[in-house]
Amino acid sequence: MLSRDQGARQGRVVRAAHGALGEVEAVRMFLNSHHDGLAGRPIDLAVASEEGLARVEAAIATERARNVAIAGASS
């Protein structure tokens, strides 16, 4: 069972990932797969602490920037 704070962080990271990645499957893969740069699963890190959440949100911002760059290059 998640605490209130853990649940809030979980919701926040899911919304951030969805906003950046769009597709539900992409969000699921990103949050539940090991991320080398974070040295763990993003969902676990984000739920565990505010610091973890901030690190995951930074990684999501990087993913978003990468997706925008790829989309711009293919236009």
C-alpha positions as CSV (number, residue, x, y, z in Angstrom):
1,M,0.0,0.0,0.0
2,L,1.3,3.4,-0.9
3,S,1.3,6.3,1.5
4,R,-0.5,9.5,0.5
5,D,2.9,11.1,-0.5
6,Q,3.9,8.1,-2.5
7,G,0.6,8.0,-4.3
8,A,0.9,11.7,-5.1
9,R,4.4,11.2,-6.5
10,Q,3.2,8.2,-8.5
11,G,0.4,10.2,-10.1
12,R,2.7,13.1,-10.8
13,V,5.3,11.0,-12.6
14,V,2.6,9.2,-14.6
15,R,1.1,12.5,-15.7
16,A,4.5,13.9,-16.6
17,A,5.5,10.8,-18.6
18,H,2.1,10.8,-20.4
19,G,2.5,14.5,-21.3
20,A,6.0,13.8,-22.7
21,L,5.6,10.4,-24.3
22,G,1.9,10.5,-25.2
23,E,1.3,6.8,-25.9
24,V,0.2,4.7,-23.0
25,E,2.5,1.8,-24.0
26,A,5.5,4.2,-24.2
27,V,4.7,5.5,-20.7
28,R,4.4,2.0,-19.4
29,M,7.7,0.9,-20.9
30,F,9.6,4.1,-19.7
31,L,8.3,3.9,-16.1
32,N,8.6,0.2,-15.6
33,S,11.9,-0.6,-17.4
34,H,15.4,-0.2,-16.0
35,H,16.8,3.2,-16.9
36,D,20.6,3.2,-17.1
37,G,20.9,6.9,-16.4
38,L,18.8,6.6,-13.3
39,A,20.2,3.2,-12.2
40,G,16.7,1.8,-11.6
41,R,13.1,1.7,-12.7
42,P,11.8,5.3,-12.9
43,I,8.5,4.4,-11.2
44,D,10.3,3.0,-8.2
45,L,12.6,6.0,-7.9
46,A,9.8,8.5,-8.2
47,V,7.5,6.8,-5.7
48,A,10.3,6.4,-3.2
49,S,11.2,10.1,-2.6
50,E,11.0,13.7,-3.8
51,E,14.6,13.5,-4.9
52,G,13.8,10.4,-7.0
53,L,10.8,12.1,-8.5
54,A,12.9,15.1,-9.4
55,R,15.5,12.9,-11.1
56,V,12.8,11.0,-13.0
57,E,11.1,14.3,-14.1
58,A,14.5,15.5,-15.4
59,A,14.9,12.2,-17.4
60,I,11.3,12.7,-18.8
61,A,12.2,16.2,-19.9
62,T,15.3,14.8,-21.7
63,E,13.1,12.2,-23.4
64,R,10.6,14.9,-24.4
65,A,13.5,17.0,-25.9
66,R,14.8,14.0,-27.8
67,N,11.4,13.2,-29.2
68,V,10.9,16.8,-30.3
69,A,14.3,16.8,-32.0
70,I,13.6,13.5,-33.8
71,A,10.2,14.8,-34.9
72,G,11.7,18.0,-36.2
73,A,14.5,16.2,-38.1
74,S,11.9,13.9,-39.8
75,S,9.8,16.9,-41.0
